[in-house]
Amino acid sequence: MRTAVYTLLCLSIFYISMPQKIQAQDYHPMAVENAHWIVNENDVMGFVIGMWEYHCLGDTVIDNIAYKKIFRRELQPTMDPPPFNPITYYGLFGFLRDDVASRKVYARLPESNYFYFECGLDQDVLLYDFSLQVNDSVNFCAMTVINDITLTSITPGAAFGVNTNIYTVSFNEYRYYEGVGSDFGLFEEMLMPLKNTDELEYTQLAYYCPNDTCAFVVKSGGFMIEPDLVIYPNPASHTITFTLEKTFTGNTGYNIINSAGQTCLTGAVVRGTNNINIDNLTSGLYLLKISTGGRLFTSKFVKR
């Protein structure tokens, strides 16, 4: 009897001392039809200075890989609770897919979204890795590369109103969430402050909803895709040309912003064909922003 008890005790101690492989059985997919994400851009004081919404809607195939389409629109920045007001139409932003078997999320963003994603453009990249175990090194696109970041815990729980698995990393106990994103957003890099001004800014995932029934979903007259704002030639050396159609109304102005977030050129535009001289711009990638009738339209171009 004593021998049996001793053996059982030894086995129990051996089992407890073994490294435990923590992994939830059910995987929570991220690329879900009609899912919404609201992301804030905050200044160092915590004030909201920018807001945007991602919306997962529709399917596509690129290089024989199936993705969900992710649309984005800008929202009116506010410290008030939802619902929120859009200031642009939805524009196609990128593509998202789950590899359920490997518990990984992949993304693909076009070259035009250079300003938002520096992990690898126009290619299938690992955005989140939910196959990691405690003490594993953390290395995927949503995590800025910093040495010696490891996964410290995996905890089932509620986050952003849904039941999920919460992954905590060793740096500042930042978290990312299966099926949701991270503390910083969806495509937004964890740990990476924005540098649009002289002061550092940061992003924050404010709201998430897996469908269209959530109270935070912004006020809208329906799902509207942003009209094409086509710049030509692109790349350009001396002048860029674009046309504003009848959807552009009211007082209309433009801003040209470089990759550091600095405004380089401003001016007024008119309905119809517009030409802007860019001789004084240095070579690089630029963002053209058109503000009209309370809405904002953007397009990117390259100066040779």
Buried (B, 14 or more C-beta within 10 A) or exposed (E): EEEEEEEEEEEEEEEEEEEEEBBBEEBBBBBBBEBBBBBBBBBEEEEBBBBBBBBBBEEEEBEEEEBBBBBBBBBBBEEEEBEBEBBBBBBBBBBBBBBEEEBBBBBBBBEBBBBBBEBEBEEBBBBBBBEBEBEEEBEBBBBBEBEEBEBBEBEEEEBBEBEBBBBBBBBEEBBBBBBBBBBBBBBBBBBBBBEBEEEEBBBBBBBBBBEEEBEBBBEBEEEEEBBEBEBEEBEBEEEBBBBBEEEBEEEBEBBBBBEEEEEBBEEEBEBEEBEBEBEEBEEEBBBBBBBBEEBBBBBBBBBE
